[in-house]
Amino acid sequence: MTTIDLNADMGESFGPWVMGDDAALLGVISSANVACGFHAGDPVVMAQTIAQAKQAGVAVGAHPGFHDLQGFGRRDLHLTTAELTGLVQYQLGAFMGMAAAAGVPVAHLKLHGALANMCARDQEMALVCYRAALAVAPDLRLFVIAGTQQQRAAEQLNATFSAEIFADRAYQDDATLVPRGQAGAVLHDPAEAADRVLQMVTEGCVISQSGKRVDVPVQTICLHGDTQGAIDMARAVRARLEGAGVQIAAPQ
């Protein structure tokens, strides 16, 4: 039986401002990527999210991004090697402290937003970020965007990783994501997304907007919680996979 992880970004609320429906999403996913306070979230939200995930039996990982609350971490920033290293280590360290206080193991690390997309295109940048993380936690699992420079960097470092595809995002022919500002970058129909995910899992590929297949390992699937109808889409994807005999579980 095929086993696939379902992951989602969460803990992105800030003070009284609420982003997404984390409680509902925790009933669908097997891994949670928790914001570490730079692009979203705050210490209280981080602790609450870890506690909720623990109660739901969902694995938790650090989700560091650019220090850009106003831009939600979705604006490209050009940092030095030292700045990137500190950015990742500071956020991972904070997350590890929060997780330890809750008695929860840190299962993985996944880069957020523009930081992730830049690393998907730039292997040297990905190497800096991953080396920074592994210097803190050498056995840490990395969630990498399948078929991109993120995956190549993880392979170069002989790191443990899970290759990720996205349920609700359109792909370019090089297996990178269509930028959010372009038409059709985000999928909104739950049935369409669920069918496409099952096809990509079955074929072991990503399918671009042009219809091109790019062979990649498919080990974890990202479900977003901050878009309209996100919970319905997440449930549809899980139901479609389980209906086809796919087991949902966090990486071991």
Backbone hydrogen bonds, N-H to C=O, Kabsch-Sander energy under -0.5 kcal/mol:
donor,donor_aa,acceptor,acceptor_aa,energy
4,I,247,Q,-2.9
5,D,219,Q,-2.1
7,N,5,D,-0.5
7,N,221,I,-2.9
8,A,31,S,-1.4
10,M,33,N,-2.9
14,F,17,W,-2.6
17,W,14,F,-2.4
18,V,16,P,-0.5
21,D,225,G,-0.6
22,D,20,G,-0.6
25,L,21,D,-2.1
26,L,22,D,-2.3
27,G,24,A,-1.2
28,V,25,L,-2.1
29,I,25,L,-2.1
30,S,6,L,-2.8
31,S,6,L,-2.2
32,A,59,A,-3.2
33,N,8,A,-3.1
34,V,32,A,-0.7
34,V,61,G,-2.9
35,A,10,M,-2.4
35,A,33,N,-0.5
36,C,63,H,-0.8
37,G,40,A,-1.7
41,G,12,E,-0.6
46,M,42,D,-2.9
47,A,43,P,-2.3
48,Q,44,V,-2.6
49,T,45,V,-2.6
50,I,46,M,-2.3
51,A,47,A,-2.2
52,Q,48,Q,-2.4
53,A,49,T,-2.5
54,K,50,I,-2.4
55,Q,51,A,-2.2
56,A,52,Q,-1.8
57,G,53,A,-0.8
57,G,54,K,-0.9
58,V,53,A,-2.8
59,A,30,S,-2.1
60,V,105,P,-0.6
61,G,32,A,-2.5
62,A,108,H,-2.0
63,H,34,V,-1.8
68,D,38,F,-0.5
68,D,66,F,-2.0
72,F,69,L,-1.0
73,G,68,D,-2.0
74,R,71,G,-2.1
79,L,77,L,-0.7
84,L,80,T,-2.7
85,T,81,T,-2.5
86,G,82,A,-2.4
87,L,83,E,-2.4
88,V,84,L,-2.2
89,Q,85,T,-2.5
90,Y,86,G,-2.6
91,Q,87,L,-1.5
92,L,88,V,-2.7
93,G,89,Q,-2.6
94,A,90,Y,-2.0
95,F,91,Q,-2.4
96,M,92,L,-2.8
97,G,93,G,-2.0
98,M,94,A,-2.2
99,A,95,F,-2.8
100,A,96,M,-2.4
101,A,97,G,-2.1
102,A,98,M,-1.2
103,G,99,A,-0.5
103,G,100,A,-1.1
104,V,99,A,-2.8
107,A,60,V,-3.1
107,A,105,P,-0.8
108,H,60,V,-0.6
109,L,141,R,-1.8
110,K,62,A,-2.6
111,L,143,F,-0.5
112,H,64,P,-2.2
114,A,73,G,-2.6
115,L,73,G,-0.6
115,L,112,H,-0.9
116,A,112,H,-1.7
117,N,113,G,-2.6
118,M,114,A,-2.7
119,C,115,L,-1.8
120,A,116,A,-1.7
121,R,117,N,-0.8
121,R,118,M,-0.7
122,D,118,M,-1.6
123,Q,121,R,-0.6
126,A,122,D,-2.1
127,L,123,Q,-2.6
128,V,124,E,-1.9
129,C,125,M,-2.1
130,Y,126,A,-2.7
131,R,127,L,-2.7
132,A,128,V,-2.1
133,A,129,C,-2.0
134,L,130,Y,-2.8
135,A,131,R,-1.7
136,V,132,A,-0.8
136,V,133,A,-0.9
137,A,133,A,-2.4
140,L,137,A,-2.1
141,R,107,A,-0.6
142,L,160,T,-2.5
143,F,109,L,-2.8
144,V,142,L,-0.7
144,V,162,S,-2.3
146,A,144,V,-0.5
146,A,164,E,-2.5
148,T,145,I,-1.5
149,Q,120,A,-2.4
151,Q,145,I,-0.7
152,R,148,T,-1.8
153,A,149,Q,-2.3
154,A,150,Q,-2.2
155,E,151,Q,-2.4
156,Q,152,R,-2.2
157,L,153,A,-1.8
158,N,155,E,-1.3
159,A,154,A,-2.5
162,S,142,L,-2.5
164,E,144,V,-3.2
165,I,220,T,-2.1
167,A,222,C,-2.3
170,A,185,A,-2.5
172,Q,176,T,-3.2
175,A,172,Q,-1.8
178,V,170,A,-2.7
182,Q,179,P,-2.2
185,A,182,Q,-1.6
187,L,168,D,-3.0
193,A,189,D,-2.5
194,A,190,P,-2.6
195,D,191,A,-2.4
196,R,192,E,-2.2
197,V,193,A,-2.5
198,L,194,A,-2.2
199,Q,195,D,-2.0
200,M,196,R,-2.4
201,V,197,V,-2.7
202,T,198,L,-2.7
203,E,199,Q,-2.5
204,G,200,M,-1.6
205,C,200,M,-1.7
206,V,214,V,-2.0
208,S,206,V,-0.6
208,S,212,K,-2.7
209,Q,171,Y,-2.6
211,G,208,S,-1.8
214,V,206,V,-2.3
215,D,213,R,-0.5
216,V,204,G,-1.5
219,Q,163,A,-2.5
219,Q,217,P,-0.5
220,T,163,A,-1.9
221,I,5,D,-2.5
222,C,165,I,-2.8
223,L,7,N,-3.2
230,A,227,T,-1.9
233,M,229,G,-2.1
234,A,230,A,-2.7
235,R,231,I,-2.5
236,A,232,D,-2.1
237,V,233,M,-2.6
238,R,234,A,-2.3
239,A,235,R,-2.5
240,R,236,A,-2.4
241,L,237,V,-2.3
242,E,238,R,-2.8
243,G,239,A,-2.4
244,A,240,R,-0.9
244,A,241,L,-0.8
245,G,242,E,-1.7
246,V,241,L,-2.5
247,Q,2,T,-3.2
249,A,4,I,-1.8
249,A,247,Q,-0.6
